[in-house]
Amino acid sequence: MPRPEKHVFVCTQSRPEGHPRGSCGIKGCAEVMNEFMTQMQTRNLFEKIALTNTGCLGPCMMGSSVLVYPEGVMYGKVTKADVKTIIEEHLLGGKPVEKLIVPAEVW
Ligand code: FES
């Protein structure tokens, strides 16, 4: 497997309802993960971009959380509808999607 140019981590952590930290699980992270899978398969991107589901990334209150390396860009409140934008503008275009980046005081 060639070394990927970028690595996308999608938080798929769930916690019980009413948990004080909440979780990406109750904010639609499964849909976000599925959309990344679908879009990347359709566009045949798996040779260039790695995709990994992961446990809690930290900023649970901003879920669904998506982290992109090597830049170390943390996206928050990501929805299924944002996935195409992240792929086209950041992963392929090289320009992080400013409006989705979590505030510096959060991460
Ligand atoms: S549960 Fe997703 S960032 Fe914590």
Backbone and ligand atoms as CSV (ligand in chain L), in Angstrom:
chain,resi,resn,atom,element,x,y,z
A,1,MET,N,N,0.846,-1.193,0.000
A,1,MET,CA,C,0.000,0.000,0.000
A,1,MET,C,C,0.882,1.244,0.000
A,2,PRO,N,N,0.646,2.160,-0.938
A,2,PRO,CA,C,1.446,3.397,-0.944
A,2,PRO,C,C,1.117,4.272,0.258
A,3,ARG,N,N,2.109,5.043,0.699
A,3,ARG,CA,C,1.860,5.939,1.824
A,3,ARG,C,C,0.851,7.010,1.397
A,4,PRO,N,N,-0.228,7.191,2.185
A,4,PRO,CA,C,-1.242,8.173,1.779
A,4,PRO,C,C,-0.738,9.603,1.918
A,5,GLU,N,N,-1.254,10.468,1.067
A,5,GLU,CA,C,-0.909,11.891,1.146
A,5,GLU,C,C,-1.602,12.554,2.327
A,6,LYS,N,N,-2.799,12.077,2.619
A,6,LYS,CA,C,-3.558,12.617,3.746
A,6,LYS,C,C,-4.229,11.470,4.484
A,7,HIS,N,N,-4.502,11.732,5.776
A,7,HIS,CA,C,-5.181,10.723,6.577
A,7,HIS,C,C,-6.340,11.405,7.286
A,8,VAL,N,N,-7.521,10.872,7.062
A,8,VAL,CA,C,-8.743,11.431,7.637
A,8,VAL,C,C,-9.214,10.520,8.767
A,9,PHE,N,N,-9.384,11.108,9.944
A,9,PHE,CA,C,-9.915,10.373,11.094
A,9,PHE,C,C,-11.316,10.900,11.392
A,10,VAL,N,N,-12.270,9.997,11.427
A,10,VAL,CA,C,-13.650,10.381,11.738
A,10,VAL,C,C,-14.010,9.783,13.093
A,11,CYS,N,N,-14.353,10.644,14.044
A,11,CYS,CA,C,-14.751,10.154,15.367
A,11,CYS,C,C,-16.087,9.427,15.258
A,12,THR,N,N,-16.118,8.196,15.736
A,12,THR,CA,C,-17.378,7.440,15.739
A,12,THR,C,C,-17.717,6.980,17.156
A,13,GLN,N,N,-17.241,7.760,18.124
A,13,GLN,CA,C,-17.485,7.449,19.538
A,13,GLN,C,C,-18.956,7.653,19.899
A,14,SER,N,N,-19.501,6.686,20.632
A,14,SER,CA,C,-20.847,6.835,21.192
A,14,SER,C,C,-20.764,6.803,22.708
A,15,ARG,N,N,-21.695,7.500,23.339
A,15,ARG,CA,C,-21.836,7.430,24.802
A,15,ARG,C,C,-23.323,7.325,25.103
A,16,PRO,N,N,-23.629,6.837,26.314
A,16,PRO,CA,C,-25.055,6.699,26.655
A,16,PRO,C,C,-25.759,8.057,26.614
A,17,GLU,N,N,-27.039,8.023,26.298
A,17,GLU,CA,C,-27.821,9.253,26.274
A,17,GLU,C,C,-27.760,9.931,27.640
A,18,GLY,N,N,-27.605,11.233,27.654
A,18,GLY,CA,C,-27.537,11.971,28.912
A,18,GLY,C,C,-26.136,12.102,29.467
A,19,HIS,N,N,-25.153,11.474,28.831
A,19,HIS,CA,C,-23.764,11.608,29.286
A,19,HIS,C,C,-23.343,13.073,29.173
A,20,PRO,N,N,-22.657,13.603,30.204
A,20,PRO,CA,C,-22.330,15.035,30.189
A,20,PRO,C,C,-21.452,15.477,29.018
A,21,ARG,N,N,-20.653,14.609,28.468
A,21,ARG,CA,C,-19.797,15.012,27.341
A,21,ARG,C,C,-20.487,14.881,25.990
A,22,GLY,N,N,-21.629,14.215,25.985
A,22,GLY,CA,C,-22.247,13.960,24.684
A,22,GLY,C,C,-21.339,13.073,23.855
A,23,SER,N,N,-21.568,13.025,22.584
A,23,SER,CA,C,-20.687,12.233,21.706
A,23,SER,C,C,-21.006,12.535,20.258
A,24,CYS,N,N,-20.059,12.189,19.418
A,24,CYS,CA,C,-20.302,12.324,17.980
A,24,CYS,C,C,-21.366,11.315,17.538
A,25,GLY,N,N,-21.487,10.234,18.298
A,25,GLY,CA,C,-22.467,9.204,17.950
A,25,GLY,C,C,-23.886,9.727,17.892
A,26,ILE,N,N,-24.203,10.692,18.758
A,26,ILE,CA,C,-25.572,11.228,18.733
A,26,ILE,C,C,-25.692,12.419,17.784
A,27,LYS,N,N,-24.593,12.759,17.126
A,27,LYS,CA,C,-24.621,13.900,16.205
A,27,LYS,C,C,-24.419,13.489,14.752
A,28,GLY,N,N,-24.630,12.228,14.482
A,28,GLY,CA,C,-24.648,11.802,13.079
A,28,GLY,C,C,-23.315,11.372,12.507
A,29,CYS,N,N,-22.381,10.966,13.375
A,29,CYS,CA,C,-21.055,10.603,12.859
A,29,CYS,C,C,-21.087,9.377,11.942
A,30,ALA,N,N,-22.034,8.472,12.166
A,30,ALA,CA,C,-22.094,7.283,11.313
A,30,ALA,C,C,-22.397,7.692,9.872
A,31,GLU,N,N,-23.292,8.648,9.725
A,31,GLU,CA,C,-23.621,9.167,8.387
A,31,GLU,C,C,-22.408,9.834,7.752
A,32,VAL,N,N,-21.649,10.572,8.567
A,32,VAL,CA,C,-20.454,11.258,8.064
A,32,VAL,C,C,-19.441,10.219,7.580
A,33,MET,N,N,-19.210,9.208,8.391
A,33,MET,CA,C,-18.255,8.152,8.024
A,33,MET,C,C,-18.701,7.450,6.740
A,34,ASN,N,N,-19.976,7.111,6.676
A,34,ASN,CA,C,-20.495,6.424,5.483
A,34,ASN,C,C,-20.351,7.289,4.235
A,35,GLU,N,N,-20.556,8.582,4.389
A,35,GLU,CA,C,-20.441,9.477,3.231
A,35,GLU,C,C,-18.987,9.567,2.760
A,36,PHE,N,N,-18.047,9.626,3.720
A,36,PHE,CA,C,-16.627,9.609,3.318
A,36,PHE,C,C,-16.322,8.323,2.550
A,37,MET,N,N,-16.799,7.195,3.075
A,37,MET,CA,C,-16.542,5.905,2.404
A,37,MET,C,C,-17.097,5.922,0.981
A,38,THR,N,N,-18.339,6.349,0.863
A,38,THR,CA,C,-18.999,6.349,-0.441
A,38,THR,C,C,-18.290,7.270,-1.425
A,39,GLN,N,N,-18.024,8.490,-0.966
A,39,GLN,CA,C,-17.389,9.477,-1.860
A,39,GLN,C,C,-15.981,9.028,-2.267
A,40,MET,N,N,-15.248,8.479,-1.320
A,40,MET,CA,C,-13.872,8.079,-1.636
A,40,MET,C,C,-13.840,6.866,-2.557
A,41,GLN,N,N,-14.801,5.964,-2.367
A,41,GLN,CA,C,-14.882,4.819,-3.278
A,41,GLN,C,C,-15.260,5.285,-4.680
A,42,THR,N,N,-16.265,6.136,-4.744
A,42,THR,CA,C,-16.743,6.630,-6.037
A,42,THR,C,C,-15.635,7.349,-6.791
A,43,ARG,N,N,-14.826,8.108,-6.056
A,43,ARG,CA,C,-13.770,8.902,-6.685
A,43,ARG,C,C,-12.429,8.159,-6.744
A,44,ASN,N,N,-12.434,6.919,-6.238
A,44,ASN,CA,C,-11.228,6.089,-6.280
A,44,ASN,C,C,-10.036,6.782,-5.600
A,45,LEU,N,N,-10.256,7.217,-4.362
A,45,LEU,CA,C,-9.245,8.007,-3.651
A,45,LEU,C,C,-8.426,7.216,-2.645
A,46,PHE,N,N,-8.711,5.940,-2.480
A,46,PHE,CA,C,-8.068,5.210,-1.383
A,46,PHE,C,C,-6.565,5.002,-1.576
A,47,GLU,N,N,-6.047,5.221,-2.777
A,47,GLU,CA,C,-4.589,5.131,-2.955
A,47,GLU,C,C,-3.896,6.379,-2.447
A,48,LYS,N,N,-4.626,7.491,-2.387
A,48,LYS,CA,C,-4.024,8.765,-1.985
A,48,LYS,C,C,-4.400,9.176,-0.572
A,49,ILE,N,N,-5.575,8.746,-0.136
A,49,ILE,CA,C,-6.113,9.243,1.131
A,49,ILE,C,C,-6.559,8.063,1.990
A,50,ALA,N,N,-6.073,8.050,3.243
A,50,ALA,CA,C,-6.491,7.009,4.176
A,50,ALA,C,C,-7.670,7.521,4.990
A,51,LEU,N,N,-8.559,6.611,5.330
A,51,LEU,CA,C,-9.761,6.950,6.096
A,51,LEU,C,C,-9.872,5.981,7.268
A,52,THR,N,N,-9.960,6.522,8.479
A,52,THR,CA,C,-10.012,5.673,9.676
A,52,THR,C,C,-11.096,6.178,10.614
A,53,ASN,N,N,-11.942,5.261,11.070
A,53,ASN,CA,C,-12.860,5.657,12.133
A,53,ASN,C,C,-12.130,5.506,13.467
A,54,THR,N,N,-12.459,6.375,14.384
A,54,THR,CA,C,-11.685,6.419,15.614
A,54,THR,C,C,-12.574,6.714,16.816
A,55,GLY,N,N,-12.025,6.507,18.003
A,55,GLY,CA,C,-12.709,6.908,19.222
A,55,GLY,C,C,-12.586,8.410,19.401
A,56,CYS,N,N,-12.956,8.858,20.590
A,56,CYS,CA,C,-13.053,10.293,20.868
A,56,CYS,C,C,-11.764,11.035,20.514
A,57,LEU,N,N,-11.926,12.136,19.784
A,57,LEU,CA,C,-10.796,12.983,19.390
A,57,LEU,C,C,-10.631,14.173,20.330
A,58,GLY,N,N,-11.575,14.396,21.205
A,58,GLY,CA,C,-11.445,15.481,22.189
A,58,GLY,C,C,-12.589,16.481,22.239
A,59,PRO,N,N,-12.851,17.184,21.122
A,59,PRO,CA,C,-13.863,18.254,21.191
A,59,PRO,C,C,-15.290,17.742,20.982
A,60,CYS,N,N,-15.766,16.926,21.930
A,60,CYS,CA,C,-17.061,16.247,21.771
A,60,CYS,C,C,-18.217,17.223,21.560
A,61,MET,N,N,-18.130,18.387,22.208
A,61,MET,CA,C,-19.221,19.348,22.089
A,61,MET,C,C,-19.336,19.913,20.670
A,62,MET,N,N,-18.304,19.675,19.864
A,62,MET,CA,C,-18.308,20.185,18.485
A,62,MET,C,C,-18.521,19.062,17.466
A,63,GLY,N,N,-18.973,17.901,17.915
A,63,GLY,CA,C,-19.130,16.791,16.992
A,63,GLY,C,C,-20.195,17.042,15.935
A,64,SER,N,N,-20.099,16.348,14.866
A,64,SER,CA,C,-19.149,15.261,14.594
A,64,SER,C,C,-17.769,15.829,14.258
A,65,SER,N,N,-16.750,15.204,14.840
A,65,SER,CA,C,-15.388,15.671,14.679
A,65,SER,C,C,-14.660,14.876,13.601
A,66,VAL,N,N,-13.903,15.611,12.783
A,66,VAL,CA,C,-13.096,15.002,11.716
A,66,VAL,C,C,-11.717,15.658,11.759
A,67,LEU,N,N,-10.673,14.835,11.790
A,67,LEU,CA,C,-9.308,15.339,11.891
A,67,LEU,C,C,-8.525,14.931,10.646
A,68,VAL,N,N,-7.820,15.881,10.059
A,68,VAL,CA,C,-7.065,15.603,8.832
A,68,VAL,C,C,-5.582,15.860,9.065
A,69,TYR,N,N,-4.757,14.842,8.797
A,69,TYR,CA,C,-3.303,14.976,8.830
A,69,TYR,C,C,-2.767,14.811,7.419
A,70,PRO,N,N,-1.610,15.394,7.089
A,70,PRO,CA,C,-0.576,15.871,8.006
A,70,PRO,C,C,-0.800,17.283,8.552
A,71,GLU,N,N,-1.825,17.996,8.091
A,71,GLU,CA,C,-1.985,19.389,8.519
A,71,GLU,C,C,-2.396,19.515,9.979
A,72,GLY,N,N,-3.088,18.511,10.514
A,72,GLY,CA,C,-3.611,18.616,11.866
A,72,GLY,C,C,-4.768,19.595,11.926
A,73,VAL,N,N,-5.671,19.494,10.955
A,73,VAL,CA,C,-6.856,20.358,10.928
A,73,VAL,C,C,-8.024,19.597,11.548
A,74,MET,N,N,-8.624,20.208,12.569
A,74,MET,CA,C,-9.786,19.593,13.224
A,74,MET,C,C,-11.050,20.305,12.766
A,75,TYR,N,N,-11.939,19.524,12.168
A,75,TYR,CA,C,-13.236,20.059,11.761
A,75,TYR,C,C,-14.285,19.678,12.793
A,76,GLY,N,N,-15.230,20.603,13.019
A,76,GLY,CA,C,-16.298,20.342,13.969
A,76,GLY,C,C,-17.667,20.559,13.355
A,77,LYS,N,N,-18.647,19.959,14.027
A,77,LYS,CA,C,-20.050,20.025,13.577
A,77,LYS,C,C,-20.175,19.598,12.115
A,78,VAL,N,N,-19.399,18.594,11.764
A,78,VAL,CA,C,-19.414,18.106,10.382
A,78,VAL,C,C,-20.676,17.279,10.157
A,79,THR,N,N,-21.341,17.559,9.060
A,79,THR,CA,C,-22.513,16.783,8.669
A,79,THR,C,C,-22.207,16.048,7.364
A,80,LYS,N,N,-23.102,15.159,7.031
A,80,LYS,CA,C,-22.968,14.423,5.763
A,80,LYS,C,C,-22.791,15.390,4.591
A,81,ALA,N,N,-23.526,16.500,4.642
A,81,ALA,CA,C,-23.489,17.465,3.540
A,81,ALA,C,C,-22.132,18.160,3.413
A,82,ASP,N,N,-21.335,18.160,4.492
A,82,ASP,CA,C,-20.027,18.828,4.460
A,82,ASP,C,C,-18.927,17.948,3.864
A,83,VAL,N,N,-19.169,16.673,3.764
A,83,VAL,CA,C,-18.115,15.735,3.374
A,83,VAL,C,C,-17.590,16.044,1.967
A,84,LYS,N,N,-18.492,16.291,1.052
A,84,LYS,CA,C,-18.092,16.595,-0.335
A,84,LYS,C,C,-17.191,17.836,-0.363
A,85,THR,N,N,-17.546,18.837,0.425
A,85,THR,CA,C,-16.759,20.072,0.475
A,85,THR,C,C,-15.363,19.803,1.015
A,86,ILE,N,N,-15.277,19.022,2.089
A,86,ILE,CA,C,-13.962,18.702,2.674
A,86,ILE,C,C,-13.107,17.953,1.646
A,87,ILE,N,N,-13.709,17.014,0.955
A,87,ILE,CA,C,-12.956,16.238,-0.040
A,87,ILE,C,C,-12.470,17.149,-1.170
A,88,GLU,N,N,-13.381,17.925,-1.712
A,88,GLU,CA,C,-13.014,18.713,-2.900
A,88,GLU,C,C,-12.080,19.870,-2.566
A,89,GLU,N,N,-12.377,20.588,-1.481
A,89,GLU,CA,C,-11.572,21.782,-1.190
A,89,GLU,C,C,-10.274,21.460,-0.454
A,90,HIS,N,N,-10.332,20.558,0.510
A,90,HIS,CA,C,-9.139,20.273,1.317
A,90,HIS,C,C,-8.359,19.068,0.795
A,91,LEU,N,N,-8.992,17.917,0.764
A,91,LEU,CA,C,-8.249,16.700,0.432
A,91,LEU,C,C,-7.722,16.725,-1.000
A,92,LEU,N,N,-8.494,17.257,-1.920
A,92,LEU,CA,C,-8.038,17.324,-3.311
A,92,LEU,C,C,-7.481,18.690,-3.668
A,93,GLY,N,N,-8.091,19.746,-3.123
A,93,GLY,CA,C,-7.693,21.108,-3.482
A,93,GLY,C,C,-6.580,21.682,-2.617
A,94,GLY,N,N,-6.327,21.068,-1.464
A,94,GLY,CA,C,-5.235,21.521,-0.612
A,94,GLY,C,C,-5.550,22.728,0.254
A,95,LYS,N,N,-6.812,23.143,0.264
A,95,LYS,CA,C,-7.176,24.330,1.040
A,95,LYS,C,C,-8.197,23.940,2.114
A,96,PRO,N,N,-7.793,23.979,3.399
A,96,PRO,CA,C,-8.740,23.620,4.454
A,96,PRO,C,C,-10.018,24.459,4.401
A,97,VAL,N,N,-11.112,23.871,4.835
A,97,VAL,CA,C,-12.422,24.529,4.796
A,97,VAL,C,C,-12.580,25.350,6.077
A,98,GLU,N,N,-12.250,26.630,5.983
A,98,GLU,CA,C,-12.167,27.497,7.168
A,98,GLU,C,C,-13.430,27.473,8.024
A,99,LYS,N,N,-14.574,27.504,7.389
A,99,LYS,CA,C,-15.825,27.629,8.149
A,99,LYS,C,C,-16.109,26.400,9.028
A,100,LEU,N,N,-15.428,25.292,8.771
A,100,LEU,CA,C,-15.670,24.081,9.561
A,100,LEU,C,C,-14.579,23.809,10.597
A,101,ILE,N,N,-13.519,24.600,10.608
A,101,ILE,CA,C,-12.426,24.374,11.550
A,101,ILE,C,C,-12.867,24.804,12.940
A,102,VAL,N,N,-12.586,23.969,13.950
A,102,VAL,CA,C,-12.999,24.309,15.314
A,102,VAL,C,C,-12.158,25.484,15.816
A,103,PRO,N,N,-12.719,26.316,16.687
A,103,PRO,CA,C,-11.959,27.457,17.213
A,103,PRO,C,C,-10.704,27.007,17.954
A,104,ALA,N,N,-9.675,27.852,17.928
A,104,ALA,CA,C,-8.388,27.503,18.536
A,104,ALA,C,C,-8.521,27.197,20.023
A,105,GLU,N,N,-9.472,27.834,20.707
A,105,GLU,CA,C,-9.616,27.574,22.143
A,105,GLU,C,C,-10.257,26.215,22.423
A,106,VAL,N,N,-10.852,25.621,21.412
A,106,VAL,CA,C,-11.472,24.294,21.572
A,106,VAL,C,C,-10.446,23.187,21.316
A,107,TRP,N,N,-9.605,23.388,20.288
A,107,TRP,CA,C,-8.578,22.370,19.939
A,107,TRP,C,C,-7.404,23.022,19.268
L,1,FES,S1,S,-17.026,11.880,21.015
L,1,FES,FE1,FE,-16.279,12.622,19.112
L,1,FES,S2,S,-14.776,14.038,19.689
L,1,FES,FE2,FE,-15.399,13.179,21.577
